[in-house]
Amino acid sequence: VVNAGESLEFMSGGFYKGTIHRVHEPPVDQRGLTRLGVFYFAVFNDDVKLVPLQESPVLQRAGIIRRTQDDCAPSMGTYRKGRIAAYGITVPREGKEKGVEEEEVAGVVIRHYN
């Protein structure tokens, strides 16, 4: 399984969507068992600015959706560090859509689908 992440969503102008995922507590009868998960997160280099690849003919045809203005877009490093620093600290607010919470990280609104 390969999940597209948020950085690919930034760079593709929304053409590829970051996978929505949640970790759920195991069933009661399995909570005492040891669990093992192996994860690998591939991200762009820290100095890459998270703006859509405007020169792509595919994106030009499909339309580009910007998560932020290009001149205000964070670098991968700023965004990654902001996401890590915000984990467990920020409290998402109720979003515009039902069942969606939002928080802001590095000047970008992040949506959490519950």
C-alpha positions as CSV (number, residue, x, y, z in Angstrom):
1,V,0.0,0.0,0.0
2,V,1.3,3.4,-0.9
3,N,-0.4,6.4,0.5
4,A,0.0,9.8,-1.0
5,G,0.9,12.3,1.7
6,E,0.3,16.0,2.3
7,S,3.5,17.1,0.6
8,L,2.4,15.4,-2.6
9,E,-1.0,17.1,-2.3
10,F,0.8,20.5,-2.0
11,M,3.0,19.8,-5.0
12,S,0.2,18.4,-7.2
13,G,-2.1,21.4,-6.5
14,G,-4.6,19.0,-5.0
15,F,-4.6,16.5,-7.9
16,Y,-3.4,13.8,-5.6
17,K,-5.0,13.9,-2.2
18,G,-3.2,13.1,1.0
19,T,-4.6,9.9,2.5
20,I,-6.9,10.4,5.4
21,H,-6.0,7.9,8.1
22,R,-6.6,7.3,11.8
23,V,-5.1,4.8,14.3
24,H,-7.8,3.1,16.3
25,E,-7.4,1.3,19.6
26,P,-7.5,-2.5,19.1
27,P,-10.5,-4.6,20.3
28,V,-10.7,-5.2,24.0
29,D,-9.5,-8.9,23.7
30,Q,-6.3,-7.7,21.8
31,R,-5.3,-4.7,23.9
32,G,-2.8,-6.6,26.0
33,L,-1.0,-8.0,23.0
34,T,2.2,-6.6,21.5
35,R,1.7,-4.7,18.3
36,L,4.3,-3.9,15.7
37,G,4.0,-1.4,12.9
38,V,6.6,-0.4,10.4
39,F,6.2,3.0,8.8
40,Y,8.2,4.9,6.3
41,F,7.5,8.6,5.6
42,A,9.1,10.0,2.4
43,V,9.1,13.8,2.2
44,F,10.8,16.3,0.0
45,N,14.0,18.0,1.1
46,D,13.6,20.5,3.8
47,D,14.4,23.5,1.5
48,V,11.7,22.6,-1.1
49,K,8.9,25.2,-1.1
50,L,5.5,23.6,-1.0
51,V,3.9,25.2,-4.1
52,P,2.2,23.4,-7.0
53,L,4.2,22.4,-10.0
54,Q,2.6,24.9,-12.3
55,E,4.6,23.8,-15.4
56,S,2.9,20.4,-15.4
57,P,0.5,20.1,-18.4
58,V,-1.6,17.6,-16.4
59,L,-2.1,20.0,-13.5
60,Q,-2.7,22.9,-15.9
61,R,-5.6,20.9,-17.5
62,A,-7.0,19.6,-14.2
63,G,-6.7,22.9,-12.4
64,I,-4.5,23.8,-9.4
65,I,-5.8,24.2,-5.9
66,R,-3.4,26.1,-3.7
67,R,-3.4,25.4,0.1
68,T,-1.8,28.8,0.6
69,Q,-0.5,31.7,-1.5
70,D,2.7,30.8,-3.3
71,D,4.7,33.6,-1.6
72,C,3.5,32.5,1.8
73,A,3.9,28.7,1.3
74,P,6.1,27.0,3.8
75,S,9.2,25.0,3.0
76,M,9.0,21.2,3.6
77,G,11.2,21.6,6.6
78,T,9.1,24.4,8.2
79,Y,5.9,22.4,7.6
80,R,7.3,19.1,8.9
81,K,8.7,20.7,12.0
82,G,5.4,22.6,12.5
83,R,3.3,19.4,12.2
84,I,5.6,17.6,14.7
85,A,5.6,20.5,17.2
86,A,1.8,20.8,17.0
87,Y,1.1,17.2,17.7
88,G,-0.9,16.8,20.9
89,I,-0.6,20.5,21.7
90,T,-2.9,22.3,19.4
91,V,-6.7,21.9,19.8
92,P,-8.4,21.7,16.4
93,R,-11.4,23.9,16.0
94,E,-14.8,23.0,14.4
95,G,-14.4,23.4,10.6
96,K,-16.8,24.6,8.0
97,E,-17.9,21.1,7.0
98,K,-19.8,18.8,9.4
99,G,-17.4,16.3,11.1
100,V,-14.3,18.2,10.0
101,E,-12.0,19.9,12.5
102,E,-9.3,22.3,11.4
103,E,-6.0,23.6,12.8
104,E,-3.3,25.8,11.4
105,V,0.2,24.7,11.0
106,A,2.9,26.9,9.4
107,G,0.3,29.1,8.0
108,V,-1.6,26.3,6.4
109,V,-5.1,25.1,7.4
110,I,-5.1,21.3,8.1
111,R,-8.4,19.4,8.1
112,H,-9.1,16.4,10.3
113,Y,-12.0,14.2,9.1
114,N,-13.7,12.5,12.0
